[in-house]
Amino acid sequence: MQCLGTMPERVTLGEAAKMLDVSADTLRRWDRDGKITTTRDSRNRRLVSISEVRRLGGRPERHRTDDQLSARNRFPGVVRSVEVDGVMGIVELECGPHLVTAAITRDAIEQLGLEPGMEATAMVKATSVMVIGE
């Protein structure tokens, strides 16, 4: 399974403007004034590197969703175990140093072909997240 949510190296001027909460006209002016570095794609659109967006933003950038899903919290990993009992199953993913356990339907497990050793991504969208300081 492909890792979702990877950030592109460059974004369009409009996307950069949204990320920086300024207008595209402002970024065009900054480009003309040499305050921002842009490149052009094959369609002659201005592109802005993510490092340039970070430099101008002055704050860490949030990871983005793709066009189809709104879940931002994605943990690429490897399926460690799959246990199916009746219509439900438990899938455990090893995502770096973390283990993520998901209770999903047997149909979903079969449709995704989940089995130990394969790559998969856990996507989490929760209304409640608990954080413990150490």
Secondary structure, DSSP 4 states (H G I P E B T S, - for coil): -PPP-PPPSEEEHHHHHHHHTS-HHHHHHHHHTTSS-EEE-TT--EEEEHHHHHHHH-SPPPP---SS----EEEEEEEEEEEEETTEEEEEEEETTEEEEEEEEHHHHHHHT--TT-EEEEEE--S-------
